[in-house]
Amino acid sequence: MTQCPECEASVQLKDMIEGEIFSCPDCGVELEVSSAQPFAVAVAPKEKEDWGE
Amino acid sequence: MNNGTTLGLFYTIIRPEEKWILEAAAARGLAVERLADDEVTFPLVQNGMKSDIVLNRSVSHTRSLYALRFFEHYGLPTVNRYEVVNLCGDKILTSLRLQEAGIPTPRTVVALTPEAALRALDEVGYPAVLKPPIGSWGRLMAKVDDREEAEQIIEHKDALASPMHSVFYVQEYVPKPDRDIRVQVIGGAFVAAIYRRSSAWRTNTARGGEGERVEPNAELEELAVKAAEAVGGGVLAVDLMESPNGLVVHEVNHTPEFKTLRAVTGVDIAAKIVDYVCEVARR
């Protein structure tokens, strides 16, 4: 269990792997699993101009 | 179990697509070396990299290009290849290649200054579409309905500092149904297709467009495969529109998302990508 860096809501690791992107269940901000063991999250990187598919 | 091959996954973020690719690799006994594009360093002489082949899933065009060139320099096969990403990541180069290969594509004029962009728009006629040469997900595209609007949009683009916005890619506005078509091609073979439907003129699913099944269509499949091969082949998503004169290809995507495609068609795209990567590694 850790906290959302935006809204401080509790966030749990559920079948997630390092680098995975998910939305905070409370405030909806996009988060990234920065470490799986120990579980830590950071705000996901912002989309840049040359990003795409 | 390890089948002896180590797959390098070069990525920016882990979306469902990358997670499915990792699962498909694990199911095939592949070892995976995760190469985060914001962490890897590239010496001129390779040291310490374990990968036998690299699958590029970075969403950054710039990072992808330099990294792929380094991987090739290290003697590693890559999916997709540097040349393919270079072509597909730049709408101008893609249009040129499609035209050279005789693939129907919307009428396009490129201009290198704001003044020339206005002339390009006059040549194409209104309404027209103005797109940044590099970029995706329908970002910063503009439908231009008349000259007054053109002058305003070009003035705004000119004010942006990025050199990318001082090159103007002008394309005819194709009157089409409220949908376009996304076709997944892997290793020269058709894999799956969906309509991307939206009431807005941009149908990208990244912009909220919805997917819908496409019935088998030999003409569509053949054209998509031909377009994918024209840019060099690999794992590619070809975007087409139904113009009044028939199908036209407007984009070929080199690092395609496939969440919607998988949900609508049920095709395990990640498994097919990993199988193709294994095939390339064996060559």
Interface residues (C-beta under 8 A of the other chain):
Chain A: I17 E18 G19 E20 I21 E32 V33 A44 P45 K48 E49 D50 W51 G52 E53
Chain B: Y11 T12 I13 I14 R15 E18 K19 L22 R34 A36 D38 V59 S60 H61 T62 G89 I134 G135 S136 W137 R139 S162 M164 A206 A237 N253 H254 T255 P256 E257
